Amino acid sequence: MKVAFRKIDITPKLPVQLSGYGKLQVAYKVHDPLYSRVFLIDDILIVEFDLTIIDDFIINLLSEKTGYSKDKMIVSAIHSHAACGGTVDTYQGFMVGMEENVGGVLNPEYCHRICDLIAVAVDELKNEMEEGQLKIYQGNVLGLGTNRHDPNMPFDEDCLVLEWITPTKKALNLRLSCHPTVLNNENLEVSADFVGTIEQHFKDYELVAFWNGSCGDMSTRFTRKASNFEELERYGNLISKQVKEIMNQSVPTYYNPNIELENTIITLPVKQVGSIEEAQEAVNKARKDYQNAVECGITGNELRLILSVLEGHENYLKSTKAFASIKEIDMPVKALKLPKLTLIFSTVELFSILSNPMKKYGFEFIGYANGYQGYLPDESAYDLNYYEASSTPYAKGAGELLMNEILKWQNK
């Protein structure tokens, strides 16, 4: 196995629109730089971005500029809600017809610039590839996030660490599941959120790349003590301490592992949308419920849950026109085959309650990868009228269908 890796600064020019929340946020200051972390593993190119979401606009640019086919690439975003916008073309793909851009107005100059930087790095890394070793660690990181509707419901606390070792340097891939939303929609500084505080605790490593797992139903809502930069540092300490404990385990060293990347397309049904009038009526009711809650003195997380229902219906209203003409969505799914473990990469914000049962088959799921195609909740979220179920384009049961199709695919 030949390996090479590098970290690249992709901090945007200021001022810049932030992405992740449903309101206009313009940053005039950078709190912490944004990076891309690039791996060459034999003939596979892996690119991680400290961005909210990416889609085919950036993926196609990377393929063109690096010469790698999309079947040989894994491109992912950490999903920080304090990262810059402009990295998705929402007038293409399944979001055609949206009245408002998801992820900010497309910024082609920025997209081309960061892809050019990566292309140069890839060319240089091809000449720097060394014989590599791999160690795989698995454990739990506690206190990061919970189910964001009810902390007593199941969620994903699993931590996966891939340690890549060459004769000259080392790198980590860290996979955890949680929305990086410590910084709220009042923040006006560019940041990778808590993800940006982890790498500083691993000075012996060239880089620490972050893969976000199935966090569609997870966030720091019930674990964060504040929405400020001091709280980010607390999370960085909490995460790094537990990751180091996990890495104290005795695990095998794979000197020449057989690593393969498999690709497939899974087609999922889109829910039948009602009329714009019906969607507006649902928004009006949810807005009234929220106003009543405020007048009754409800505050904190309880009020945030009520607000999230309103936000879900508002998103559904905005997207009714977009989804009305779409009957199904083709989802690209990738499987990275490692020793005794398979990493499944999908485009969606998958609910952890869907993917947790798949762990018994040796699967770990990573989202926001190879595009962005919205939330994918489990069936109960539709019955409970969750924000994510109101926002998603997918029909009830599509999440369960995806899990079954992945099992069929991998069993072949």
C-alpha positions in Angstrom: 0.0 0.0 0.0 1.4 3.4 -1.0 0.2 6.5 0.9 0.6 10.2 0.9 -1.3 13.0 2.6 -1.4 16.8 3.0 -3.3 19.6 4.6 -4.3 22.7 2.5 -5.6 26.0 3.7 -8.9 26.9 2.0 -9.9 29.8 4.1 -12.1 32.1 2.0 -11.6 35.8 1.3 -13.6 38.2 3.4 -16.4 39.2 3.6 -18.1 35.9 3.0 -21.5 34.4 3.4 -21.8 31.6 6.0 -23.7 28.5 5.4 -25.9 26.1 7.5 -28.6 28.2 9.0 -31.7 29.5 7.2 -30.7 33.2 7.5 -28.2 35.5 5.8 -24.9 35.6 7.8 -22.0 37.5 6.5 -18.6 37.0 8.2 -16.0 39.8 8.3 -13.6 37.8 10.5 -12.0 34.4 10.5 -11.8 32.7 14.0 -10.0 29.6 12.8 -8.8 28.7 9.3 -10.7 26.2 7.1 -8.7 23.4 5.6 -8.9 20.6 3.1 -7.1 17.3 3.9 -6.1 15.2 1.0 -5.1 11.5 0.9 -3.7 9.4 -1.9 -4.1 5.7 -1.0 -2.9 3.6 -3.9 -5.2 4.7 -6.7 -7.9 6.3 -4.5 -8.1 10.0 -3.9 -9.8 11.1 -0.6 -10.6 14.8 0.0 -12.1 16.2 3.2 -13.3 19.8 3.3 -14.0 22.0 6.3 -17.2 23.1 4.6 -20.9 22.7 5.3 -21.9 20.9 2.1 -20.5 20.1 -1.4 -22.1 18.8 -4.5 -21.3 17.9 -8.1 -20.0 21.4 -8.9 -16.9 20.8 -6.7 -16.7 17.1 -7.3 -16.7 17.6 -11.1 -14.1 20.3 -10.8 -11.8 18.0 -8.7 -12.2 15.2 -11.2 -11.3 17.5 -14.1 -8.4 19.2 -12.4 -6.8 16.1 -10.8 -7.5 13.6 -13.5 -9.2 11.1 -11.1 -12.5 9.6 -12.2 -15.3 10.1 -9.7 -15.4 6.3 -9.1 -11.9 6.7 -7.6 -12.7 9.6 -5.4 -14.3 10.2 -2.0 -15.1 13.8 -1.3 -16.7 14.9 1.9 -17.6 17.9 4.1 -17.5 18.2 7.9 -20.8 20.2 7.9 -19.8 23.0 10.1 -22.6 25.6 10.2 -19.9 28.4 10.6 -18.1 27.5 7.3 -18.4 29.6 4.2 -21.3 29.2 1.7 -21.2 29.2 -2.1 -19.9 25.7 -2.5 -23.1 24.1 -4.0 -25.0 24.8 -7.2 -28.6 24.4 -6.0 -29.9 25.2 -9.5 -28.7 21.7 -10.6 -29.8 18.3 -9.5 -32.7 17.5 -7.2 -32.9 21.0 -5.8 -33.9 22.7 -9.1 -36.8 25.0 -8.4 -35.8 26.0 -4.9 -36.8 29.7 -4.3 -33.8 30.2 -2.0 -30.3 28.9 -2.5 -29.3 26.1 -0.1 -25.8 26.8 1.2 -25.5 30.3 -0.1 -25.1 31.8 -3.6 -22.7 29.7 -5.7 -19.2 31.2 -5.6 -17.4 29.7 -8.7 -14.2 31.7 -8.1 -13.8 30.2 -4.6 -14.6 26.7 -5.8 -12.1 26.9 -8.7 -9.5 28.3 -6.4 -9.6 25.5 -3.8 -9.8 22.8 -6.4 -6.7 24.3 -8.1 -4.9 24.1 -4.8 -5.9 20.5 -4.4 -4.9 19.6 -7.9 -1.4 21.0 -7.4 -1.1 19.1 -4.1 -2.2 15.9 -5.8 0.4 16.2 -8.5 3.1 16.7 -5.8 1.8 13.9 -3.6 2.0 11.4 -6.4 5.8 11.8 -6.1 5.7 11.6 -2.3 3.9 8.3 -1.9 5.5 5.9 0.6 4.9 2.4 1.8 2.2 2.8 4.5 0.8 0.9 7.4 -2.7 1.1 8.8 -4.1 0.8 12.3 -7.8 0.8 13.0 -9.2 1.8 16.4 -12.8 1.7 17.6 -14.4 3.0 20.8 -16.8 5.6 22.2 -16.6 9.4 22.7 -19.1 10.4 25.3 -20.5 13.9 25.9 -20.2 15.2 22.4 -23.8 15.0 21.2 -27.1 13.2 21.7 -30.3 12.7 19.7 -31.4 16.3 19.2 -35.0 15.7 19.8 -34.8 13.6 22.9 -31.4 12.9 24.7 -32.9 9.6 26.0 -33.4 8.2 22.5 -30.7 6.1 20.9 -27.9 7.8 19.0 -24.4 7.1 17.8 -21.5 7.6 20.3 -19.1 5.4 18.3 -15.7 6.6 17.3 -13.6 5.2 14.5 -9.9 6.2 14.1 -7.8 5.3 11.1 -4.0 5.8 11.7 -1.9 6.0 8.6 1.8 5.5 9.2 4.6 6.1 6.7 8.4 6.1 7.4 8.3 10.0 7.6 4.9 11.0 9.0 1.5 10.0 10.3 -2.1 11.1 9.8 -5.5 10.3 11.3 -9.0 9.9 9.9 -11.4 10.5 12.8 -15.1 9.5 12.3 -17.7 10.8 14.8 -21.4 11.6 14.5 -22.6 15.0 15.5 -23.8 18.2 13.9 -21.0 20.8 14.3 -23.5 23.5 15.5 -22.0 24.7 18.8 -21.9 28.2 17.2 -25.4 29.3 16.5 -27.0 31.5 13.9 -25.8 34.7 15.6 -22.2 33.8 14.9 -20.5 36.0 12.3 -17.0 34.5 12.2 -15.6 31.8 9.9 -15.0 28.6 11.8 -14.9 24.8 11.5 -16.8 24.7 14.8 -15.7 22.0 17.3 -14.0 20.1 14.5 -11.4 22.9 14.2 -10.3 22.4 17.7 -9.3 18.7 17.5 -6.2 18.7 15.4 -4.2 21.0 17.7 -4.2 18.1 20.3 -2.3 15.8 18.0 1.0 17.5 17.4 2.8 14.3 16.3 0.5 14.0 13.3 0.6 15.7 9.9 -3.1 16.1 10.0 -6.4 14.9 11.5 -9.2 14.5 8.9 -12.8 14.5 10.2 -15.5 12.3 8.7 -19.1 13.1 10.0 -21.2 10.0 10.6 -25.0 9.5 10.7 -25.8 12.8 12.5 -29.1 13.7 10.9 -30.8 13.2 14.3 -27.8 14.3 16.4 -26.4 17.6 17.6 -24.9 19.4 20.7 -28.3 20.8 21.6 -28.4 19.0 25.0 -24.6 18.9 25.7 -23.4 22.4 24.9 -23.1 24.8 27.8 -22.8 27.9 25.5 -22.5 29.0 21.9 -19.1 30.6 21.9 -15.5 29.9 21.1 -14.6 28.8 24.6 -17.1 26.1 24.3 -15.5 24.9 21.1 -12.2 24.5 23.0 -14.0 22.5 25.7 -15.3 20.1 23.0 -11.8 19.8 21.5 -10.4 18.8 24.9 -13.2 16.4 25.5 -12.9 14.7 22.1 -9.1 14.5 21.9 -8.8 13.1 25.4 -11.1 10.2 24.7 -9.6 9.6 21.2 -6.2 9.2 22.8 -7.6 6.7 25.3 -9.1 4.7 22.4 -5.7 4.8 20.7 -4.1 3.3 23.7 -5.7 0.0 22.8 -3.5 -2.8 21.3 -4.7 -3.3 17.7 -3.2 -5.1 14.7 -0.9 -3.2 12.3 -1.8 -3.9 8.7 1.4 -3.6 6.7 -0.1 -4.2 3.2 -3.9 -4.1 3.5 -6.1 -4.6 0.5 -8.2 -1.5 0.3 -10.9 -1.2 -2.4 -13.5 1.4 -3.3 -16.8 0.2 -4.6 -19.6 2.4 -6.2 -23.3 2.0 -6.7 -26.4 4.0 -7.3 -29.5 3.4 -5.1 -32.8 4.9 -6.2 -35.1 6.2 -3.5 -38.7 7.4 -3.7 -39.7 11.0 -3.2 -42.7 11.8 -1.1 -45.8 13.2 -2.7 -46.1 16.8 -1.9 -49.4 18.6 -1.4 -50.4 22.0 -2.6 -48.6 25.2 -1.8 -51.8 26.3 0.0 -51.6 23.2 2.3 -47.9 23.8 3.0 -48.6 27.4 3.9 -51.4 26.4 6.2 -49.0 24.1 8.0 -46.5 26.9 8.4 -49.2 29.2 9.8 -50.2 26.6 12.4 -46.6 25.9 13.4 -45.9 29.7 13.7 -48.9 30.1 15.9 -47.8 27.2 18.1 -44.4 28.8 18.4 -45.8 32.3 19.3 -48.1 30.7 21.9 -45.1 28.9 23.4 -43.2 32.2 23.7 -46.1 33.9 25.3 -46.4 31.1 27.8 -42.8 31.6 28.8 -41.3 28.5 27.4 -37.6 28.8 26.9 -34.4 26.8 26.2 -34.4 23.5 24.5 -38.1 23.0 24.8 -38.7 26.2 22.8 -36.0 25.2 20.3 -37.8 22.0 19.6 -41.0 23.9 18.9 -39.1 26.3 16.7 -37.5 23.4 14.8 -41.0 22.2 13.8 -41.8 25.6 12.4 -38.5 25.6 10.5 -39.3 22.2 9.1 -42.6 23.4 7.7 -41.0 26.6 6.3 -38.4 24.4 4.5 -41.2 22.2 3.2 -43.1 25.2 1.9 -39.9 26.5 0.1 -39.2 23.1 -1.4 -42.8 22.1 -2.5 -42.2 23.5 -6.0 -38.8 21.8 -6.3 -40.1 18.3 -5.3 -43.4 18.4 -7.0 -42.0 17.2 -10.4 -39.5 14.6 -9.0 -40.6 11.0 -8.4 -37.3 9.5 -7.3 -33.7 10.4 -6.5 -30.6 8.5 -7.6 -28.2 8.4 -4.7 -24.5 7.7 -5.2 -23.2 5.4 -2.5 -19.6 4.3 -2.0 -18.1 1.5 0.1 -14.4 1.7 1.2 -13.4 -1.8 2.0 -10.8 -2.0 4.9 -9.7 -5.0 6.8 -12.7 -6.4 8.8 -14.6 -3.1 8.2 -16.5 -1.3 5.5 -17.1 2.4 5.4 -20.3 3.4 3.6 -20.3 7.0 2.2 -23.6 8.6 1.4 -24.8 12.1 0.3 -27.4 12.5 3.0 -27.9 13.6 6.6 -28.7 10.1 7.7 -30.5 9.3 11.0 -28.2 7.3 13.3 -31.2 5.3 14.4 -31.2 3.9 10.8 -27.5 3.0 10.6 -26.8 1.9 14.1 -28.2 -1.7 13.5 -25.9 -2.0 10.5 -22.8 -1.9 12.7 -23.3 -5.6 13.4 -22.4 -6.3 9.8 -19.1 -4.4 10.0 -20.4 -1.2 8.5 -19.7 2.4 9.6 -21.6 5.2 7.9 -20.3 8.6 6.8 -22.5 11.4 5.5 -22.1 14.6 3.5 -20.0 12.7 1.0 -19.9 12.8 -2.8 -22.7 15.3 -2.9 -25.6 16.6 -0.8 -29.1 15.3 -1.0 -30.8 16.4 2.2 -32.1 14.6 5.4 -32.9 11.0 5.4 -35.0 10.2 8.5 -36.4 6.9 9.8 -40.2 6.2 9.6 -40.9 7.3 13.1 -39.7 10.8 12.4 -42.5 11.3 9.9 -45.1 10.2 12.5 -43.6 12.6 15.1 -43.6 15.5 12.7 -39.9 16.1 13.2 -38.2 19.1 11.4 -36.1 16.7 9.3 -39.1 14.8 8.1 -40.8 18.0 7.1 -37.7 19.2 5.3 -36.7 16.0 3.5 -37.7 15.2 -0.1 -37.8 11.5 0.6 -40.9 9.4 1.1 -41.5 7.7 4.4 -39.7 4.4 4.5 -36.9 5.6 2.1 -34.3 5.4 4.9 -35.2 1.8 5.7 -35.2 1.0 2.0 -31.6 2.4 1.7 -30.3 0.2 4.5 -31.8 -2.9 2.8 -30.4 -2.0 -0.6 -27.0 -1.5 0.9 -27.1 -4.9 2.5 -28.2 -6.5 -0.7 -25.4 -4.7 -2.6 -22.7 -5.7 -0.1 -23.9 -9.3 0.2 -23.4 -9.7 -3.6 
